[in-house]
């Protein structure tokens, strides 16, 4: 028998956590909830059991496993699209495709910016080259006027 001070109760072969007090959660990181993860074999078994259940019993499977209908829809879609690898990474692959689309857009913008800045750099280098040549020319003219004879007034 489990004492009333315990934070876990055994229900039907599974351990169910009772809600700890808020000050307990803040002080003990082990009491914080964690996200559940499911293996591909488990997903296949639950989807198969759900599909085999008669119309009135489908929700009983969900309640027993602590799942939502959205889990079954997602896992069924992943099973139909691919094999076990699709089931194992269904959530990651969906978010990964969105992230990669964002990355492709960002890469395109960065490439366009790189092309624009490269052209601007080439223009600046050309202007500096011209300014350097103009400086040398003005220096030569200044030296030639210094050595020439002064004009008579």
N, C-alpha and C positions, 0 to 999 in steps of 0.2 A: 504494500500500500504506500502511496506517495503522500508525503506530508503536505499540509496546506501552504507551507512556506515555499515549496518548490515552484519553479517557473515553468515546468513541463508536465504535461499530463499525457498518459498513454491512452490513445483512442483507436480501437480497431487495428492494432498492430503498427500504427504510425504515431510518432511523437508530435504532439501539437503544442506549440509554444503559447503560453498565456501572455498577455500584454504586460510588460514590466512597467513600473512607475517611470514617469518622464525623467526624474532626477537620476534613476538607475541607468537609463540609456545614455544620458550625457556623461556619466562618470565611467561607464564600462563599455569599451568599444566592442567587446564580445557579444553584448546584448543587442547591438544594432542589427536590423534586418538585412539579409543579403539576397541578391537576385538569384532565383533558381535557374539552373541550366538542365537541359534534358538531352539524353543521348539519342542518336538516330534510331536505335533499336526500340527504345521506349516510345518514341514518337510513332513509329510504325505500328507497334503493338496497340497503342491507345487509339490511333486512327482506325485500325482494323476492328477493334472491339466496338468503337463508336458506330462504325458503318454496319456492323453485324447486329447491333442492338435494335429491337423493335422500336417503333415510333415513340411510345411513351417512356421508354427506358433510356433514351439517349442522354437526357439531362442527369439521370442518376449516375451515369459513367463520369460525366463532367464534375458533379459534386463530389463523388468519391475520390477522384484524382486531384481535386482542387484546381480545375482548369476552367477556362472560359471558351465559349464557342469560337471566338476569334483564333484561339490556338489551333483548334481542329481545322478551321478554314485555311489557315496559313500552312499547316503541315500537310494537308491534303493537296493544296496547290503545289507545294514544293515537291511532294511525292509524284504528282502527275507530270511536272516539268522534268525532273531528274531523278536520279536514284538516291542512294544514301548520302552522297556528298551534298546534294541539294537540301536534304533534310537537316544535315548537321550544321550547315551555314546559311540557312534561309534568311534569318534576320540580318546577319552580317553582310550577305551578298546584296540584299536590297538596299541597305544603307551605303554599302560600298559603291554601288552604281551611281547613287545620287552624289556621293562625294567625288567620284571620278568625273562626273559631268561638271561639277563646280571647278574641279582642278583643271579640266580642259579649257573652260572659259577663262580661268585665271591665267593659264599658260598662253592662250591666244592674246590676251590683253598685254601680258608682259613681253611677248614677242613683238607686237606692234610698237610698244614703248621702246624696246631695244632698237628697232629699225629707225624710229624717229630720232632717238638720241645719238645713234651712230652717224646719221646724216648731219645732225647738228654739230657733232664733233669734227667731222670732215670739213664743214663750212668754217668753223672756228679756226682749225689748223690752217686752212687756205688763207683766211684773213690775217692770221699772225705771220704767215710766210710773206704775204704782200707787205705788211707793216714793217717787217724786218728788212726787206729789200728797199722800201722807201726810206727807211732810216739810214741805210748804207749810202743811198744816192744823195740824200740831203747832207750827210757827213762829207761826202766827196765834193759836193758843191761848196760847202762851207770852207773846206780846206783850200779849194781852188780860188776862192775870193780872198782868202787871207794872204795868199802868196802873190796875188796879182798887184799891179801897181795902183796906188791910190789915184782916184780921179781928181782932175784939177778943177778947182772952182774959181 
